[in-house]
Amino acid sequence: MKIQEIFGMSLSSLAVNKLRSILTMSGITIGVFSVIGVMTTVSALRGSIESGLNILGSNAFQFQKFPSGFSSGGENRRKYQLRRNITLEQGQRYQRLMEGIAEVVSLELYDFTPAQAVYQNRKTTPDQTFGGGNQHYLAANQYAIETGRNFTEGDVELARPLCVIGQGVAKKLFPAETPIGKTIKVRGRAYMVIGLLAERGTSFGQSQDDIIIVPVSRFQMEFGNERQSLNIATQALSQEVYNETIDKAITAMRIARGLKPEDENDFELFSNESLIASFAKVADAVAAGSFVISGIALLAAGVGIMNIMLVSVTERTKEIGIRKSIGARKISILTQFLIEAVAISLAGGLVGILLGVAAGNGLAVWMKASIIFPWLWAAIGLLVCSGIGVGFGFYPAWKAASLDPIEALRYE
């Protein structure tokens, strides 16, 4: 028989039992969907991770009290919670020690409570990022001034009631006028707008333009409490002296914190690379979990394919006997049943890939990441499905091809 005839007979046999074929391929669909969906999401996020987590600028690192991704329920939580806060005085001393060593030393203070800004009868939504920074805050966090000016060293030293605002705040409070020189209120305190930040867009679904920053000294004076700890972002002069700058910065931070030589560091250092590495670990763990789940689903689906194909062989025993009695070769019977098994597996795989890509990209769009099609994983998925079809379909196909034509003709 010609190969196209074998293909035609195989597909015709599957079409006769549509419901059974669909139910069999659904197991493959679920397994492939779980992998492709997760890997599409992870790949889309990886594609935008450098811009999304590159929050410190180039050649930059940051000191803070807690490690990156710290959770109050994590291991060693009491160790970190008992640490002393990094105070503004310590940050200012560190800044003096780093003069001539680092290009940028940004002192940042937040209380992580969303705020609402008010101007005359207009208000923003009560979810604005509100915090304090010094004259290096914008450079360290990759913001730029569109109109107006940045803080000066004098603004910070004198704790002047000034602020710079993002485009999101400006659009809500000043839809038809310039914000420069206007006075807004945040948490009942008045600040004059001296700068409007250039638009940053969103990162992981969160706007970077709904932000209000005041001098860090003013923020501490008006909203400071014992729970606040300063973040210190430092930018090296160049990539060549990056590691050397980190070493000197750690020494300066230890001095600013008043640590003795035998004391261990009571602060954490992280960089863009460490943030990306942390995300990569989470992504790898999620991917590994999806592989385990999908592996179990695909194994169960493979057993289902073998079971259905054995049932099909039993139901078509007489048909096989007739075909063999009129000259059908063993290889033709074997190929026909293998094609049926592979067709079921590939059909389920294709549906799983399409659903997985749609679901993964839907989640990526919701998180403001780029849309991608994971060609490599789709190809791997099709190869795996083909392997499942051949592997689990071979025994039923071999059994069908090995039937004795006389015994098959007598089968009822």
C-alpha positions in Angstrom: 0.0 0.0 0.0 1.1 3.5 -0.7 1.9 5.7 2.3 -0.9 8.2 1.5 -3.4 5.3 1.5 -2.2 4.2 4.9 -2.6 7.8 6.2 -6.1 8.0 4.7 -7.2 4.8 6.4 -5.7 5.8 9.7 -7.5 9.2 9.8 -10.7 7.6 8.6 -10.5 5.1 11.5 -10.1 8.0 14.0 -13.0 9.9 12.4 -15.3 6.9 13.0 -14.8 7.3 16.8 -14.7 11.0 17.2 -15.6 11.2 20.9 -13.2 8.5 21.9 -10.4 10.2 19.9 -11.1 13.6 21.5 -11.2 12.2 25.0 -7.9 10.4 24.4 -6.2 13.4 23.1 -7.4 15.6 26.0 -4.9 14.1 28.3 -2.1 15.1 25.9 -3.6 18.6 25.6 -3.6 19.1 29.4 0.0 18.1 29.8 1.3 20.2 26.9 -0.9 23.2 27.9 0.7 23.2 31.4 4.2 23.3 30.1 3.7 25.7 27.2 1.5 28.0 29.2 4.1 28.3 32.0 7.1 28.6 29.6 5.4 31.2 27.5 4.7 33.3 30.5 8.3 32.8 31.9 9.9 33.5 28.5 7.8 36.7 28.0 8.8 37.9 31.5 12.4 37.0 30.9 12.3 39.1 27.8 11.4 42.2 29.8 13.1 41.3 33.1 16.1 43.4 32.5 14.1 46.6 32.0 11.5 45.6 34.6 14.0 44.8 37.4 16.8 47.2 36.3 15.7 49.6 38.9 19.1 50.8 40.1 20.7 52.2 36.9 23.9 50.9 35.4 26.9 50.0 37.6 24.7 50.4 40.7 24.1 48.5 43.9 22.0 49.1 47.0 22.3 48.7 50.7 19.2 48.0 52.8 18.2 46.4 56.1 16.4 43.3 54.7 17.5 41.0 51.9 15.8 41.2 48.5 12.5 39.4 48.6 12.4 39.2 52.4 9.2 37.8 53.9 8.2 38.1 57.5 7.4 34.4 57.4 10.7 33.3 55.9 13.7 31.6 57.5 15.9 33.7 59.8 13.2 36.4 59.9 13.9 37.2 63.5 17.6 37.8 62.7 16.7 40.4 60.1 13.8 42.0 62.2 16.2 42.5 65.1 18.6 44.5 63.0 19.0 48.2 63.6 17.4 50.4 61.0 19.7 52.3 58.7 19.2 55.9 59.8 19.5 59.1 57.7 22.5 60.1 59.8 24.3 56.9 58.9 23.4 57.3 55.3 24.8 60.9 55.3 28.0 59.7 56.9 28.3 56.9 54.3 27.7 59.5 51.6 30.6 61.6 52.9 32.9 58.5 53.1 32.1 57.7 49.5 33.0 61.1 48.0 35.4 60.7 45.1 34.8 56.9 45.1 31.2 56.7 43.7 29.5 58.9 41.2 26.0 58.7 42.8 24.9 58.0 46.3 21.1 58.1 46.7 19.5 58.2 50.1 15.9 56.9 49.9 13.2 56.6 52.5 9.7 55.1 52.2 7.0 53.9 54.5 5.3 51.9 51.8 1.9 53.3 52.6 0.1 54.5 49.4 -0.7 58.2 49.4 -3.1 60.6 47.7 -2.2 64.0 46.3 -4.6 67.0 46.3 -4.6 70.3 44.3 -7.5 72.6 44.7 -10.6 70.4 43.9 -8.7 67.7 42.1 -7.3 64.5 43.6 -5.2 61.6 42.5 -6.2 58.0 43.3 -5.0 57.0 46.8 -2.3 54.7 45.5 0.6 57.0 44.7 4.1 56.1 45.5 5.4 58.6 48.1 8.8 58.8 49.6 11.9 60.9 50.2 15.2 61.1 48.3 18.2 63.3 47.9 19.6 65.0 44.9 20.9 61.7 43.4 17.5 59.9 43.7 16.5 60.4 40.0 19.8 59.2 38.6 19.9 56.1 40.8 16.3 55.2 39.9 16.6 56.1 36.2 14.2 59.0 36.2 14.8 62.2 34.2 13.5 65.7 34.6 11.2 66.8 31.8 10.5 70.3 33.0 11.6 72.2 36.1 14.5 71.0 38.2 15.8 68.4 40.5 16.6 68.8 44.2 19.8 70.5 45.2 22.1 69.7 48.0 20.8 72.8 49.8 17.1 71.6 49.4 18.0 68.4 51.2 20.2 70.0 53.9 17.5 72.6 54.7 14.6 70.1 54.4 12.6 72.4 52.1 8.9 71.5 51.5 9.5 70.8 47.8 8.6 67.8 45.5 9.1 66.3 42.1 6.1 64.4 40.6 5.5 61.9 37.9 3.5 62.2 34.7 0.6 60.2 36.2 0.2 62.7 39.1 0.5 65.7 36.8 -2.2 64.4 34.4 -4.6 64.0 37.3 -3.9 67.3 39.1 -2.8 69.6 36.2 -4.6 68.4 33.1 -4.4 71.9 31.4 -1.6 73.8 33.1 2.0 73.4 34.1 2.6 72.0 37.6 5.8 73.9 38.2 5.5 76.3 41.0 2.1 75.0 42.2 1.6 73.7 45.7 0.0 70.3 46.3 -0.9 68.5 49.5 0.1 65.0 50.4 -1.2 63.6 53.7 -2.1 67.0 54.9 1.3 68.5 54.2 2.0 71.2 51.5 4.8 70.8 48.9 5.7 73.1 46.0 6.3 71.3 42.7 9.7 72.1 41.3 10.1 69.3 38.8 8.1 67.1 36.5 9.6 63.7 35.7 9.7 62.3 32.2 7.3 59.4 31.5 8.5 56.0 32.5 5.4 53.8 31.7 4.6 50.6 33.6 6.6 47.7 34.9 4.9 44.4 35.8 1.5 46.1 35.7 2.5 48.9 38.1 2.8 52.5 36.9 6.2 54.2 37.4 4.6 57.6 36.8 2.3 57.7 39.9 5.1 59.0 42.1 5.8 61.9 44.4 9.3 62.4 45.9 10.2 65.1 48.5 13.7 65.8 50.1 14.6 62.8 52.3 15.3 65.0 55.2 11.8 66.6 54.9 10.2 63.2 54.6 11.9 61.9 57.8 11.0 65.1 59.7 7.3 64.9 58.9 6.7 61.1 58.5 9.7 59.5 60.2 9.2 56.7 62.7 11.2 53.9 64.3 10.0 51.4 61.7 11.6 53.1 58.8 15.0 52.1 57.4 17.0 54.0 54.8 17.8 52.5 51.4 21.2 53.6 50.0 21.8 53.2 46.2 25.3 53.7 45.0 26.6 54.0 41.4 30.2 53.2 40.5 32.2 55.5 38.2 32.5 52.7 35.6 32.0 49.0 35.1 35.8 48.5 35.4 35.8 49.7 39.0 32.5 48.2 40.0 33.8 45.4 42.1 36.4 47.7 43.7 33.7 50.2 44.5 31.5 47.5 46.2 34.4 46.5 48.4 35.0 50.1 49.5 31.3 50.7 49.9 31.0 47.8 52.3 33.9 49.2 54.3 32.3 52.6 54.4 28.9 51.2 55.4 30.5 49.2 58.2 32.1 52.4 59.5 28.9 54.4 59.1 27.0 51.6 61.1 29.7 51.6 63.8 30.6 47.9 63.4 33.7 46.4 65.0 36.1 44.3 62.9 34.7 41.1 64.4 31.1 42.0 63.8 29.3 40.6 60.8 27.5 42.9 58.4 24.1 43.9 59.7 22.9 45.1 56.3 22.2 43.6 52.8 23.7 44.4 49.5 22.0 43.7 46.2 22.3 44.8 42.6 20.4 44.4 39.3 22.2 41.1 38.7 21.1 39.7 42.1 17.5 40.8 41.5 17.5 39.1 38.0 19.1 36.0 39.6 16.4 35.9 42.2 13.7 36.1 39.6 15.5 33.4 37.6 15.5 31.0 40.6 11.7 31.6 41.1 11.1 31.1 37.3 13.2 27.9 37.3 11.3 26.5 40.3 8.0 27.3 38.6 9.1 25.7 35.4 10.4 22.6 37.2 7.0 22.3 38.9 5.2 22.5 35.6 7.4 19.9 34.1 6.5 17.5 37.0 2.8 18.1 36.6 2.9 17.9 32.8 5.1 14.8 33.0 2.5 13.0 35.1 -0.3 14.2 32.8 1.6 13.1 29.7 2.4 9.7 31.2 -1.3 9.1 32.0 -2.2 10.3 28.6 0.3 7.9 27.0 -1.3 5.0 29.0 -4.7 6.1 27.8 -3.5 6.1 24.2 -2.1 2.6 24.6 -5.4 1.4 26.2 -7.6 2.9 23.4 -5.3 1.5 20.7 -5.5 -2.0 22.3 -9.3 -1.6 22.3 -9.2 -0.5 18.7 -7.1 -3.6 17.7 -9.6 -5.9 19.5 -12.6 -4.2 17.8 -10.9 -4.4 14.3 -9.5 -7.9 14.6 -11.6 -9.2 11.8 -10.8 -6.2 9.6 -7.1 -6.9 10.1 -7.6 -10.5 9.2 -9.4 -9.6 6.0 -6.7 -7.2 5.0 -3.9 -9.6 5.7 -5.7 -12.4 3.8 -5.8 -10.3 0.6 -2.1 -9.4 0.8 -1.6 -6.5 3.3 1.9 -6.7 4.7 2.8 -6.6 8.3 4.6 -3.3 8.0 1.4 -1.7 6.5 -0.7 -2.8 9.5 2.0 -1.7 11.9 2.4 1.7 10.2 -1.4 2.3 10.1 -1.9 1.8 13.8 1.3 3.8 14.7 0.0 6.7 12.5 -3.3 6.6 14.4 -1.5 6.8 17.8 0.8 9.6 16.7 -2.1 11.5 15.1 -4.1 11.5 18.4 -1.0 12.6 20.3 0.0 15.3 17.9 -3.6 16.7 17.7 -3.7 16.9 21.5 -0.2 18.5 21.5 -1.2 21.2 18.9 -4.3 22.1 20.8 -2.3 22.2 24.1 0.3 24.5 22.4 -2.3 26.9 21.1 -4.1 27.1 24.4 -0.8 27.4 26.3 0.5 30.2 24.1 -2.9 32.1 24.4 -3.0 31.7 28.2 0.7 32.5 28.7 0.6 35.6 26.5 -2.7 36.7 28.2 -0.9 36.6 31.5 2.1 38.4 30.1 -0.1 41.2 28.6 -1.8 41.6 32.0 1.7 41.9 33.6 2.7 44.4 30.8 5.3 42.1 29.4 6.0 41.5 25.7 4.1 38.9 23.7 6.1 36.0 22.3 5.7 32.6 20.7 8.0 30.0 22.2 9.0 28.3 19.0 11.6 26.1 20.7 9.2 24.9 23.4 6.5 24.3 20.8 8.9 22.2 18.7 10.0 20.3 21.8 6.3 19.8 22.7 5.5 18.3 19.2 8.6 16.0 19.4 7.5 14.8 22.8 4.0 14.2 21.6 5.3 12.3 18.6 7.5 10.2 20.9 4.5 9.5 23.2 2.5 8.4 20.2 5.2 6.1 18.9 6.2 4.8 22.4 2.8 4.0 23.7 1.3 3.1 20.3 4.0 0.7 19.2 2.8 -2.3 21.3 -0.8 -2.1 20.1 0.4 -1.6 16.5 2.8 -4.6 16.8 0.1 -6.7 18.3 -2.2 -5.8 15.3 0.5 -6.5 12.8 1.3 -9.9 14.4 -2.2 -11.3 14.3 -2.6 -14.6 12.5 -4.9 -13.9 9.5 -6.8 -17.3 10.0 -7.4 -16.6 13.7 -8.3 -13.0 13.0 -10.9 -14.1 10.4 -12.6 -16.5 12.9 -12.7 -13.7 15.6 -16.2 -12.6 16.6 
